[in-house]
Structures are given as structure tokens and as C-alpha cells.
Amino acid sequence: MSTRCIEIETLSKAFARVPLANKKLRVAVVGYEPPTLVVLGKGYYMCPSINSLVMLVRSVLGEECITVAYIVRRVDEEWMRSYLPLVRHGDEIYGDGVVGVLRVDEGRRLFFGKKCINIETLINNILAYS
């Protein structure tokens, strides 16, 4: 069995065109069953295992400034269609398999720097919930 993740090109193209409510907002959705990573404006990826998902998160999100990350039991086209209006705004989602939401604090910023979710914090949460 392969340990590499694959990009689902048709879904990547569809979710790459999704307009976010705020240009400063960068959203990722991480799913467990199957291991999935969706980054709005970038791509839709599926992996054979949680370990390969963690490696993908490091490589794809290591260069991105993610401001909201949803950790969900099962991410599929149906879930994304149902929750896309909330996800594209970075809104809270309760129930329906959502096990965690990470977001940056919109409080004070020093030197106008970007605030991003720490990738290692996201990975620790992925591993904790899996």
C-alpha cells in the first residue's frame, strides 16, 4: 500500500475557486476518515494513513499562513457542500463530526505581523484526536 497522499484534482479545482469572506482568512479542514486535507484556495488531498496526513500537513501548510483549522471526523464532498458557507467565513461549527477548531486570536498584533496557527500545534491536535 502506498504511503503517499494524492491530490483529487477535480475537487482541488472546485475548492481553489471558493471565495473566502475575508482576504486575510486562510482555512484548512483536516479529516480522519479517510485522512483528508482541504485547504480553501489551494487543494483537496486524501492520504492512506494519519502518518502520511501529518507529513502532508507539514509540507503543504508549512508555507501557508492558516488562520482557521477545522478538525473533523469525516470530510467528504457532502460535508464540504453542507458546511462550506460556514467554513469560508471561518465560523464556528458544532456537531456533525467536528472534533476541534483552531483559530488565531484577532487581538493585538505586534509590528503588523501576520498571525498564523502554529503547524506543530495543528499536528499535535490531529494526533490527539485520531
N, C-alpha and C positions, 0 to 999 in steps of 0.2 A: 504494500500500500504506500502511496506517495505521501511525503510529509510536506509537500509544497501547497500553498494556497493558490486558488485560481481567481481571476477576475471574471465576473459574469458581465460580459461586455454590453449586452442589451440593457441590463439594469443599471450598469455604470453610466451609460449614456443618458438614460432617463433621469437618474438622480443627480447627475452632473449639471443638469439644466434647472434643477429646482432652485427658485429664488429664495434666499433667506430674508427674513423680515428686517434684519439689521445687518449692514455690511460688515460690522465688527464681529458678528456671530459666526463661529465655526463649530459645527455639530458633528459628533460621531455617535453611532449606535453600535454596540457590541452585543452579539447574541451567542448563546451557548449551544442550542440545538437546531441546526448544526452550528458549529463555530463560524460566526459571521462578523464581518466588519463593514459598516456602511459609513462613508464619510460624504456628507452632502457637498456637492460641488467637486467631488474627486472620484469616488468609485464605490463599487459593491463587490466584496470579496467573500469567498467561502473557503474554509480550511478543513482538513481531515481530523484535526485534534486541537485541544486547548493550547498545547505547547506550540504548535505551528501558528495559531492565532496570536499568541504572545509575541512571537518573532515578527509576525506581520505588523502588529501594532507598533513595535519598536521601529521597524523600517519605514512604514507609511506615515505614522504620526510623529516620528522623531523630528521631522522637518516642518510639521504643521503646528500652528498655534490653535489648539482646540479649546473652546470656551465652555462647551456643554458636552457631556458624555452620558449617554443612557446605557445602562447595563440591563439586558433583557434576556429572559429565558429562551424565547424563540422569536427570531426575526425572520420574517418571510415577506413576500410581496403583499400579502393580505394585511399583515400587521403594519407595514410601512404605509399602505394606502389609507388604513384607518387612522393612523396617528401622525401622518405627515404634516397636517395643518398645525398640530401642537409642536412637533419636532422642529419645524422650520422657524418657529418663534422662540425656541428654547424653553417652552412652557413646562411646568410640572406635569408628569403623567403618573397616575396611581393605578395600581392593579394591573390586570391583563399581562402578567409575567414580568413587569418591571421590578427588578430587584434593587436597583440603585441608580442615582443620578448624581453626577459630579458636575459642579459648575464653578467658575471663578467668581470671586467676590467683586461686585461692582463698586466697591468702596473707593477710598483714596488711592491714587496711583502716584508713585514717585517718578519724577522726571518723564512723565508722559509715556512710560514704557508699557508694552503690551503685558496683559495678564493672561497666562495660559495655564491649563491643567498640566501638572507635572506628570509626564508619561509613566514614570515608575509608580506613582500613586494610582494611576489608572490600572496598570498591570497588577499591582497588589490587590486592588479591588476585584479585578477579573478572576484572579486565582482564589481569592477568599470566597467568592460566590459560586465558583464552579464545583 
